[in-house]
Amino acid sequence: MKQGEKTEIESSVEAIFRGQSKMTCRGQITIPMEVRKKFNLRPGDCLCFLEVDGSIVLKLGPLILTQQ
């Protein structure tokens, strides 16, 4: 899949491929340059990992949880 190419994950979800990364043995990943530039990510920014329908979604944080 090419960067920037749109794909349909499910009928209600559209995703744009922005690159991929391998996890190191220490559990670290590198965020692709295109993603860092597009979202103006800087060292020290908080990123949250969310599980959505069996997939991992990365969200710029901090995430504020509320109790319902």
C-alpha positions in Angstrom: 0.0 0.0 0.0 1.3 3.5 -0.9 1.5 6.4 1.6 -1.5 8.6 1.5 -3.6 5.9 -0.2 -7.1 5.6 1.2 -8.5 2.2 2.2 -11.8 1.0 3.7 -11.2 -1.0 6.8 -14.9 -1.6 7.4 -17.9 -0.2 5.6 -18.2 2.6 8.1 -14.4 3.4 8.6 -12.1 5.1 6.1 -8.4 5.1 6.8 -5.5 6.8 5.1 -2.2 4.9 5.1 0.6 7.1 6.5 3.4 4.6 6.9 4.5 1.8 9.1 7.1 1.1 11.8 8.6 -2.0 13.5 8.7 -2.2 17.2 12.2 -2.7 18.7 13.0 -5.3 21.4 12.6 -2.5 23.9 9.0 -1.8 22.7 9.8 1.4 20.9 8.4 2.6 17.6 9.4 5.4 15.3 6.6 7.6 14.1 7.0 8.2 10.3 8.3 11.7 9.3 5.1 12.4 7.2 3.0 11.8 10.3 5.2 13.9 12.6 5.0 16.8 10.1 1.3 16.5 9.3 0.3 16.5 13.0 3.2 18.8 14.2 4.4 16.2 16.6 7.4 17.2 18.8 9.6 15.4 21.3 7.8 15.2 24.6 4.3 15.1 23.1 1.9 12.7 24.8 0.4 10.0 22.6 -2.4 7.6 23.7 -2.9 4.1 22.5 -6.5 3.1 22.3 -8.1 -0.2 21.4 -11.0 0.1 19.0 -12.7 -3.0 17.6 -9.5 -5.1 18.0 -7.2 -2.5 16.4 -4.8 0.0 18.0 -5.6 3.7 17.4 -2.9 6.3 18.2 -4.3 9.6 19.5 -2.6 12.8 20.4 -3.1 13.2 24.1 -3.3 13.7 26.9 -6.5 11.6 27.1 -9.0 12.8 29.7 -11.1 9.9 31.0 -14.6 10.6 32.4 -16.7 8.2 34.4 -20.3 7.7 33.2 
